[in-house]
Amino acid sequence: MAFGQHHVMLLDQEGKVYSLGRHDYGVLGLGENVNSEVHTPTLVEGIVDPSVEIGCGTAVSYAVTKNGDAFSWGMGTNGQVTF
């Protein structure tokens, strides 16, 4: 588990990433057509390979895959979602 200001990211044993909480700034990684709050863990689609690490900032989320690919989403006003 990783905790942001108003969201949570979860990583299961298969390397799938889930999110829940407020969808402010796209921090859940669930696309644009999402309610303002998600109350059940929802799969973050688009990460093809299994993830091995997740993290959260105040309004950002991160995942790193087994192959070393890094993904980030959310508020990027200070460059925190670019690698």
C-alpha positions in Angstrom: 0.0 0.0 0.0 1.0 3.6 -0.6 -0.9 6.6 0.7 -1.3 10.0 -0.9 -3.2 13.0 0.6 -6.6 11.7 -0.5 -5.9 8.5 -2.3 -4.4 5.0 -1.8 -2.6 2.8 -4.3 -2.5 -1.0 -3.8 -0.2 -3.6 -5.3 -1.3 -7.2 -5.4 0.9 -10.4 -5.4 0.5 -10.6 -9.2 1.9 -7.1 -9.7 -1.5 -5.5 -10.6 -2.0 -1.9 -9.3 -5.3 -0.7 -7.9 -6.4 2.7 -6.6 -9.2 4.3 -4.6 -10.0 7.6 -3.1 -10.5 11.1 -4.6 -9.8 11.4 -8.3 -8.4 15.0 -8.0 -5.8 15.7 -10.7 -6.0 12.2 -12.1 -4.1 10.7 -9.2 -6.0 7.4 -9.4 -4.8 6.7 -13.0 -8.3 5.6 -14.1 -8.9 8.0 -17.0 -11.1 11.0 -17.4 -14.5 9.4 -17.1 -14.3 8.6 -13.4 -16.5 9.8 -10.5 -14.8 12.3 -8.2 -14.4 9.6 -5.6 -13.8 5.8 -6.0 -14.7 3.8 -2.9 -13.5 0.3 -4.0 -10.1 -0.7 -5.3 -10.1 -0.3 -9.1 -7.5 -1.7 -11.5 -5.2 0.8 -13.0 -5.2 -0.3 -16.7 -2.4 0.4 -19.1 0.4 -1.0 -17.0 1.1 -4.1 -19.1 4.0 -5.7 -17.2 3.7 -6.7 -13.5 4.6 -3.9 -11.1 7.1 -4.4 -8.3 6.9 -1.0 -6.6 4.3 1.7 -6.1 4.4 5.1 -4.4 2.3 8.2 -3.8 3.0 11.8 -3.2 0.4 14.4 -2.1 -1.2 14.5 -5.5 0.8 12.0 -7.7 1.1 8.3 -8.0 3.9 6.0 -9.3 4.5 2.4 -10.4 7.6 0.6 -11.4 7.3 -2.6 -13.4 9.4 -5.8 -13.2 11.0 -4.7 -16.5 12.1 -1.4 -15.0 9.5 0.8 -16.7 8.3 3.7 -14.6 4.8 5.2 -14.7 3.5 8.3 -13.0 0.3 10.2 -13.1 -1.5 13.0 -11.2 -0.6 16.7 -10.7 2.6 17.5 -12.5 3.0 21.2 -11.7 6.5 20.8 -10.3 7.8 18.2 -12.7 7.1 15.3 -10.4 5.3 13.2 -13.0 8.2 13.2 -15.6 11.2 10.9 -15.7 
